[in-house]
Every structure is written in structure tokens, then in C-alpha cells.
Amino acid sequence: MQYRVDSLGISGTMTTILRDLIHERLGLMYEPHQFDQVADRLAPLVIARGLTSFLDYYYVLKYADGDGDWPAVMDALAVPETYFWREIDQIRAVVREVVPPLIDALRGRALRIWSIPCASGEEPLTLAMLLEDAGWFHRAAIELVGSDASPAAIDRARRGRYGERSFRNLPPAMREKYFTAQEGSFVVSPDLKRRVAYDVVNLMDAGQMARHAAAPIVFCRNVFIYFSERSIQRALRVFEQSMPCPAYLCVAAAESLLRRTTTFELQDIGGAFIYVKGAATRTSPALATVDTVS
């Protein structure tokens, strides 16, 4: 169906109230000059609903029961840029320096590692590859969870099928070991695939976050660059309250939590910067016992 965005009534006032609603529900913050692109992405959803204006769609989003159209909005606005082995030094430091003492401190309990947003699964699968190569899945109970606010992204992650762009940093030997070429793409091996569970989670929904936020290791990378200061604080508050001691929060190199939290302290661990909760970790994480957070 052909349509014109301007025929749907995207005025200056409409831009402001719809932008504010998206910010409140999804955390995403757009400057006024960016909203033409947002309108282009949302227009097919307006048309699919049989509506004739963005104002009508605004009321659908604001007053719908449950999630309503919000999963579709998140799918439309998601930035799916990710790949295997992204910022690998930080992931490698976690596997080498953080996982061993936490396994010891947990004394047989499962270690949970949460990757959010995981997009189509490349980050948690990278973690799974390093953990598998280090033999951890055969020595300890490890629960690896990948989450994203986009249901379409999680569907792609669950399928475990990837194109060439996802492999631009992955060593060829790792692709050969863990993936099989199939009809122009690469399929993750069943053994590695089963190491990761997936779940749809919106970082602006504290109830959804609560399902996994008590993990002692969280990768929350390359999302805060799209968030406002208020949105960052909302997500960070859940991590501060839910993660145990010690806990390790990994953000991307382009992101910073300095002056945003006193609960997490930035530390150099194995040559990578990681935010750490729990004063006992300043000397050695092996000296601390992981507290259970209810």
C-alpha cells in the first residue's frame, strides 16, 4: 500500500507528544530533527491498524490494554547492529577473571549471566563460545540469558541463523567450530544454541527486568547511547537494587556510568573496564561470597 507520512498528520505538536510517549515506554530519546525517520518507520503500523492519523495511533499506544502495539513499535525502531566478538576484550576478561571466583563463591548454585539488549543473539553466543572453550559448562551450572525489547530480534536469535556481516570479527576457526553453512547463511550448532535462553524484556519495565536482574554478571552494552539521562537512571536503579554483591555490570566502551552511580565502581579487570558492585571485590572477588537478592 502506498502512503505519505505527511498525510497522517505528523505536526510539530504531534511529534512532541508521540516522541515523549515513546521515551516513557521504551527509553529511546529522539531529537526533533530525527523524528521524520521515526515517523517513516511507524507509518506502516498506523496504516496496518486502519487508522488515518498519527494522533489516532498515539491514543492506541497510550490507552491500549497490556502491551498493545508496543512490541511492534519496538520492532520498527530497533537498531539491529551487532556481530560476534564485539568488544571481545571485555567478554574475555569476564570469562577469565570474573567467572572463576564467582563459581567458587556460589558453592554449587547456578551462575546466571544476562545479556541485554542481545539483538539477534550474537553477544550471548559469543559468551557461550568462550565459556565452552574454557570448559565451564562441563564444570559448573551456568544459566546464560539473552533479552531484547524487540520480539522480532528475539525470534531471530532463537532461529540461530546468521549472515556474513555477523562474522566480520569472529575468528574463522570459531565459525568453523560452532556454525554450519546452510543455504547462504550460517546456522549455530545445536550444542551451543542450547546454552542460551531468550526472553523479551523492556529495560523501562522494572517488572520484566526483575526476571533476570539479580544476575551477578550483566552485559548491558550499546543501549544507553540511545537513552536519555532519565532512562539510563531508571534502568540503572533496577540493577543497583537487584544485582547481588559482588556483581559485575558491563557497558560498552562508548558508554559511561561515572557520576551516574555510587553503587558501582569502575575497575580495570583483566585489561577491561567493568563496573563492580561490592567493596569486597576491590581486593579480590574470590574473597567475597555472592549474596542472594530476593
C-alpha positions in Angstrom: 0.0 0.0 0.0 1.3 3.5 -0.9 1.1 6.2 1.7 2.5 9.6 2.5 3.7 10.3 6.0 2.6 13.9 5.9 -0.9 12.7 5.1 -1.0 11.1 8.5 -0.8 14.4 10.3 2.7 14.4 11.8 2.7 18.0 13.0 5.1 19.7 15.4 2.8 19.1 18.3 2.1 15.5 17.3 5.9 14.9 17.0 6.4 16.1 20.6 3.7 14.1 22.3 4.5 10.9 20.4 8.2 11.3 21.0 7.5 11.7 24.7 5.3 8.6 24.8 8.0 6.5 23.1 10.6 7.9 25.5 8.4 7.0 28.5 7.6 3.4 27.4 10.8 2.4 25.6 13.5 4.7 26.9 14.5 5.8 23.4 15.1 9.5 23.1 14.9 11.3 19.7 15.9 14.8 18.8 13.3 16.8 16.8 15.3 16.5 13.6 15.3 12.7 13.9 11.6 12.2 14.1 11.0 12.2 10.4 12.8 8.8 10.4 10.7 7.6 13.3 7.5 8.6 11.5 8.7 6.7 8.4 9.2 3.6 10.5 5.8 3.9 12.3 3.7 4.8 9.3 3.2 1.2 8.2 1.9 0.4 11.7 -0.6 3.2 11.5 -1.8 2.0 8.1 -2.0 -1.6 9.2 -4.3 -0.5 12.0 -6.6 1.0 9.5 -6.0 4.5 11.1 -5.7 7.7 9.2 -3.5 9.8 11.5 -0.6 9.6 14.0 -2.9 11.1 16.6 -5.2 8.1 16.4 -2.2 5.8 16.7 -1.0 7.9 19.7 -4.2 7.1 21.5 -4.0 3.4 20.6 -0.5 3.3 22.1 -1.3 5.4 25.2 -4.5 3.7 26.3 -4.3 0.1 24.9 -4.6 -2.7 27.5 -1.4 -4.6 28.2 1.5 -4.3 25.7 -0.8 -3.5 22.8 1.2 -2.4 19.8 4.4 -1.6 21.8 6.2 -4.8 20.7 5.6 -3.8 17.0 6.8 -0.3 17.7 10.0 -1.7 19.3 10.5 -3.9 16.3 10.1 -0.9 14.0 12.5 1.3 15.9 15.2 -1.3 16.9 18.7 -0.8 15.7 19.9 -4.4 14.9 23.6 -3.6 14.5 25.6 -6.3 16.3 28.1 -9.0 15.5 30.1 -11.8 17.0 33.2 -11.0 19.0 32.2 -7.3 19.5 34.4 -5.6 22.1 35.8 -9.1 22.9 38.4 -7.9 25.4 35.7 -7.2 28.0 33.9 -10.5 27.4 37.2 -12.4 27.6 38.1 -10.6 30.9 34.7 -11.7 32.4 35.2 -15.3 31.4 38.9 -15.4 32.6 38.8 -13.2 35.7 35.2 -12.9 37.0 33.6 -16.3 36.3 36.1 -18.5 38.2 35.8 -16.8 41.6 32.1 -16.4 41.3 31.7 -20.1 40.6 33.7 -20.8 43.8 31.6 -18.3 45.8 28.3 -19.7 44.6 29.2 -23.1 46.0 27.2 -25.2 43.6 24.5 -22.8 42.8 24.0 -21.7 39.2 25.8 -18.7 37.9 23.5 -16.5 35.8 24.8 -14.2 33.1 22.4 -11.8 31.4 22.9 -10.1 28.1 20.5 -7.2 27.4 19.9 -6.0 24.7 21.1 -9.1 22.9 19.5 -8.2 19.5 19.7 -11.3 17.3 21.9 -13.2 19.8 25.5 -12.6 18.8 26.6 -11.3 22.2 25.3 -14.2 24.4 26.5 -16.7 21.8 30.0 -15.1 21.9 29.9 -15.6 25.7 28.8 -19.2 25.2 31.7 -19.9 22.8 34.3 -18.6 25.3 32.7 -20.4 28.2 32.5 -23.6 26.2 36.2 -23.3 25.1 37.2 -22.8 28.7 35.2 -25.9 29.8 32.9 -24.1 32.2 29.7 -25.6 31.0 31.1 -29.1 32.0 32.3 -27.9 35.4 29.6 -25.7 36.7 25.9 -24.8 36.3 25.7 -21.7 34.2 22.5 -20.0 33.0 23.1 -17.7 30.1 20.1 -15.5 29.2 19.8 -13.1 26.2 17.0 -10.5 26.2 15.8 -7.7 24.0 12.8 -5.4 23.8 12.2 -6.4 20.2 10.2 -9.6 19.8 11.4 -9.8 16.2 15.1 -9.7 17.3 14.5 -12.5 19.9 12.8 -14.6 17.2 15.9 -14.2 15.0 18.1 -15.1 18.0 16.1 -18.3 18.6 16.4 -19.3 15.0 20.2 -19.0 15.3 20.8 -18.3 11.6 23.3 -15.6 10.6 24.7 -13.8 7.5 28.2 -12.8 6.7 28.0 -9.4 8.5 27.6 -11.1 11.8 31.0 -12.8 11.3 33.2 -9.9 10.4 35.2 -10.1 13.7 34.8 -13.8 14.6 38.0 -15.9 14.1 37.5 -18.3 11.2 38.3 -21.3 13.4 35.4 -20.3 15.7 33.0 -20.1 12.8 34.1 -23.5 11.6 33.8 -25.0 15.1 30.4 -23.6 16.0 28.5 -22.9 12.8 27.4 -24.8 9.7 26.9 -23.3 6.3 23.4 -23.7 5.1 21.6 -22.1 2.1 23.6 -18.9 2.0 23.8 -18.4 5.8 25.4 -20.0 8.8 23.4 -21.9 11.5 24.7 -22.2 15.1 25.4 -25.7 16.3 22.6 -27.3 18.4 25.0 -27.8 21.4 26.0 -24.1 21.5 22.4 -22.9 20.8 21.0 -24.8 23.8 23.4 -22.9 26.1 21.4 -19.6 25.7 17.8 -19.0 26.8 16.0 -16.0 25.3 13.3 -13.6 26.7 11.7 -10.4 25.6 12.5 -7.7 28.2 12.0 -3.9 28.0 14.6 -2.0 30.1 11.9 0.5 31.0 9.7 -2.2 32.6 11.0 -3.0 36.1 8.7 -6.0 36.4 10.2 -7.6 33.3 13.7 -6.7 34.3 13.1 -8.4 37.7 13.1 -11.8 36.0 16.8 -11.6 35.4 18.3 -8.5 37.1 19.6 -10.5 40.1 22.3 -12.0 37.9 25.8 -11.3 39.2 27.1 -10.6 35.7 25.1 -8.4 33.3 26.1 -7.2 29.9 24.1 -4.1 29.1 26.1 -2.7 26.1 25.3 -0.3 23.3 21.8 0.7 24.5 22.5 3.7 26.8 23.7 5.6 23.8 20.1 5.7 22.7 18.7 6.6 26.1 18.1 9.9 27.8 19.6 10.5 31.2 16.3 9.7 32.9 16.0 6.4 31.0 19.5 5.4 32.0 18.8 6.2 35.6 15.6 4.1 35.5 17.4 1.0 34.2 20.4 1.6 36.4 18.2 1.8 39.5 16.9 -1.7 38.9 20.5 -3.0 38.5 21.6 -1.2 41.7 18.7 -2.7 43.7 18.6 -6.2 42.2 22.1 -7.3 41.5 23.9 -9.1 44.4 27.3 -8.4 45.9 29.7 -8.8 44.2 28.2 -8.1 40.8 29.7 -7.0 37.5 27.9 -4.7 35.1 29.4 -4.4 31.6 28.6 -1.4 29.4 30.2 -0.5 26.0 33.4 1.4 25.6 31.4 4.4 24.3 29.2 4.5 27.4 29.9 5.7 30.9 28.2 5.4 34.3 30.6 7.7 36.0 28.7 10.4 38.1 25.6 8.3 37.5 26.0 5.7 40.2 27.8 5.3 43.5 26.7 1.7 43.8 29.0 0.5 41.0 32.7 1.3 40.9 34.6 1.3 37.7 37.5 -1.2 37.8 40.2 -2.5 35.4 39.7 -6.3 35.4 42.0 -8.3 33.2 42.7 -5.2 31.0 39.0 -4.3 30.5 36.8 -1.7 32.3 33.9 -3.2 34.2 31.5 -1.6 36.8 31.6 -3.6 40.1 29.1 -3.6 42.9 30.5 -4.7 46.3 33.5 -3.2 48.1 35.0 -6.7 48.8 35.8 -7.0 45.1 38.4 -4.2 45.3 41.0 -6.7 46.5 39.8 -10.0 45.1 36.3 -11.2 44.1 37.3 -14.6 45.3 37.2 -13.3 48.9 33.5 -12.5 48.7 30.5 -14.7 48.9 27.7 -13.8 46.5 24.7 -12.7 48.4 21.3 -13.8 47.3 19.0 -10.9 46.4 15.3 -11.7 46.9 
